[in-house]
Amino acid sequence: MPPPAAPGPDPERAVREQYDLAVKAGTPAALDLFIARHPGHPLAQKARDLVQRMKADGIPDGTDSAN
């Protein structure tokens, strides 16, 4: 008998890593991208809340419209 197959990637872990990267980027644009990719995930609501706080605090969205 062949050995059991190795488990595949953990999708929850991948989503969490993407959320962490968006938070680390520190811009509403990064969080908006996360939300667009995972709109129904529970972390999307956390991201929405964080975007609202950032915008209320006057943090720029992180897109460079000058170029």
Order of alpha helices (4+ residues) and beta strands (2+ residues): alpha-alpha-alpha
